[in-house]
Amino acid sequence: MRPKHYPLDCRQVCRAATEHLQAHLTCPPETRPAAMR
């Protein structure tokens, strides 16, 4: 849960989440950064 004063606006948060999800869906596990495993 992020604090309400978190500096990213909703669009940036949504885009970051979408890109993260896309990477999960499209990258083979061995090429993912460790944080995404």
DSSP file (Angstrom, degrees, kcal/mol; ACC not computed):
  #  RESIDUE AA STRUCTURE BP1 BP2  ACC     N-H-->O    O-->H-N    N-H-->O    O-->H-N    TCO  KAPPA ALPHA  PHI   PSI    X-CA   Y-CA   Z-CA
    1    1 A M              0   0    0      0, 0.0     0, 0.0     0, 0.0     0, 0.0   0.000 360.0 360.0 360.0 120.2    0.0    0.0    0.0
    2    2 A R        -     0   0    0      1,-0.1     4,-0.0     2,-0.1     0, 0.0  -0.577 360.0-104.5 -85.4 147.4    1.6    3.3   -1.1
    3    3 A P    >   -     0   0    0      0, 0.0     3,-1.8     0, 0.0    -1,-0.1  -0.318  31.5-114.2 -63.3 154.3    1.3    6.4    1.0
    4    4 A K  T 3  S+     0   0    0      1,-0.3    -2,-0.1     3,-0.0     0, 0.0   0.766 114.3  58.8 -64.5 -24.3   -1.2    9.0   -0.4
    5    5 A H  T 3  S+     0   0    0      2,-0.0    -1,-0.3     0, 0.0    -3,-0.0   0.324  70.8 142.4 -88.6  10.2    1.6   11.5   -1.0
    6    6 A Y    <   -     0   0    0     -3,-1.8    -4,-0.0     1,-0.1     0, 0.0  -0.296  54.8-131.1 -53.5 130.8    3.4    9.1   -3.3
    7    7 A P  S    S+     0   0    0      0, 0.0     2,-0.2     0, 0.0    -1,-0.1   0.718  78.4  89.6 -69.0 -23.9    4.8   11.3   -6.1
    8    8 A L  S    S-     0   0    0      1,-0.1     2,-0.1     4,-0.1    -2,-0.0  -0.482  74.0-132.0 -72.5 141.4    3.7    9.4   -9.2
    9    9 A D     >  -     0   0    0     -2,-0.2     4,-2.3     1,-0.1     3,-0.2  -0.382  31.8 -95.0 -84.4 174.1    0.3   10.3  -10.5
   10   10 A C  H  > S+     0   0    0      1,-0.2     4,-2.9     2,-0.2     5,-0.2   0.862 122.9  54.1 -60.1 -39.3   -2.3    7.6  -11.3
   11   11 A R  H  > S+     0   0    0      1,-0.2     4,-2.6     2,-0.2    -1,-0.2   0.922 110.1  47.0 -63.1 -42.3   -1.4    7.4  -15.0
   12   12 A Q  H  > S+     0   0    0     -3,-0.2     4,-2.7     2,-0.2    -2,-0.2   0.913 113.1  49.0 -65.7 -41.5    2.3    6.8  -14.2
   13   13 A V  H  X S+     0   0    0     -4,-2.3     4,-2.5     2,-0.2    -2,-0.2   0.931 113.1  47.2 -62.4 -45.2    1.4    4.1  -11.6
   14   14 A C  H  X S+     0   0    0     -4,-2.9     4,-2.6     1,-0.2    -2,-0.2   0.915 113.2  48.1 -63.5 -42.6   -1.0    2.4  -14.1
   15   15 A R  H  X S+     0   0    0     -4,-2.6     4,-2.8    -5,-0.2     5,-0.2   0.917 111.8  49.3 -65.1 -42.8    1.6    2.5  -16.9
   16   16 A A  H  X S+     0   0    0     -4,-2.7     4,-2.3     1,-0.2    -1,-0.2   0.918 112.8  47.8 -62.0 -42.6    4.3    1.1  -14.7
   17   17 A A  H  X S+     0   0    0     -4,-2.5     4,-2.5    -5,-0.2    -2,-0.2   0.904 112.3  49.6 -64.3 -40.8    2.1   -1.7  -13.5
   18   18 A T  H  X S+     0   0    0     -4,-2.6     4,-2.9     2,-0.2    -2,-0.2   0.922 111.6  47.6 -64.8 -44.2    1.0   -2.4  -17.1
   19   19 A E  H  X S+     0   0    0     -4,-2.8     4,-2.3     2,-0.2    -1,-0.2   0.892 112.0  50.8 -64.4 -38.9    4.7   -2.6  -18.3
   20   20 A H  H  X S+     0   0    0     -4,-2.3     4,-2.0    -5,-0.2    -2,-0.2   0.924 112.6  46.1 -62.7 -44.6    5.6   -4.8  -15.3
   21   21 A L  H  X S+     0   0    0     -4,-2.5     4,-2.3     2,-0.2    -2,-0.2   0.916 110.6  52.8 -64.7 -43.6    2.7   -7.1  -16.1
   22   22 A Q  H  X S+     0   0    0     -4,-2.9     4,-2.3     1,-0.2     5,-0.3   0.903 108.1  51.2 -58.8 -41.4    3.6   -7.1  -19.8
   23   23 A A  H  X S+     0   0    0     -4,-2.3     4,-2.5     1,-0.2    -1,-0.2   0.906 109.1  51.1 -63.2 -40.6    7.2   -8.1  -18.9
   24   24 A H  H  < S+     0   0    0     -4,-2.0    -1,-0.2     1,-0.2    -2,-0.2   0.899 115.4  42.6 -60.0 -40.1    5.8  -11.0  -16.8
   25   25 A L  H  < S+     0   0    0     -4,-2.3    -2,-0.2     1,-0.1    -1,-0.2   0.806 124.7  32.0 -78.0 -29.6    3.7  -12.2  -19.7
   26   26 A T  H  < S+     0   0    0     -4,-2.3    -3,-0.2    -5,-0.2    -2,-0.2   0.711  99.6  79.7-106.9 -23.1    6.2  -11.8  -22.5
   27   27 A C  S  < S-     0   0    0     -4,-2.5     5,-0.1    -5,-0.3     0, 0.0  -0.728  79.3-120.7 -92.0 132.5    9.7  -12.4  -21.0
   28   28 A P    >>  -     0   0    0      0, 0.0     3,-2.1     0, 0.0     4,-0.7  -0.411  32.4-111.2 -62.5 148.3   10.9  -16.0  -20.4
   29   29 A P  G >4 S+     0   0    0      0, 0.0     3,-0.9     0, 0.0     7,-0.1   0.819 114.7  59.3 -54.9 -35.8   11.7  -16.5  -16.7
   30   30 A E  G 34 S+     0   0    0      1,-0.2    -3,-0.0     0, 0.0     0, 0.0   0.688 107.4  46.8 -71.4 -15.2   15.4  -16.8  -17.3
   31   31 A T  G <4 S+     0   0    0     -3,-2.1    -1,-0.2     2,-0.1     3,-0.1   0.503  89.2 105.0-101.5  -5.2   15.6  -13.3  -18.8
   32   32 A R  S << S-     0   0    0     -3,-0.9     5,-0.1    -4,-0.7    -8,-0.0  -0.437  81.0-103.8 -73.3 147.4   13.5  -11.5  -16.1
   33   33 A P    >   -     0   0    0      0, 0.0     3,-1.9     0, 0.0     4,-0.4  -0.373  35.9-110.5 -60.5 151.9   15.2   -9.3  -13.6
   34   34 A A  G >  S+     0   0    0      1,-0.3     3,-1.4     2,-0.2    -2,-0.1   0.839 116.7  61.9 -56.6 -35.0   15.4  -11.0  -10.2
   35   35 A A  G 3  S+     0   0    0      1,-0.3    -1,-0.3     2,-0.1    -3,-0.0   0.712 101.5  53.5 -65.7 -19.4   12.9   -8.6   -8.7
   36   36 A M  G <         0   0    0     -3,-1.9    -1,-0.3     1,-0.2    -2,-0.2   0.481 360.0 360.0 -96.6  -2.1   10.3   -9.9  -11.2
   37   37 A R    <         0   0    0     -3,-1.4    -1,-0.2    -4,-0.4    -2,-0.1   0.501 360.0 360.0 -75.5 360.0   10.6  -13.6  -10.4
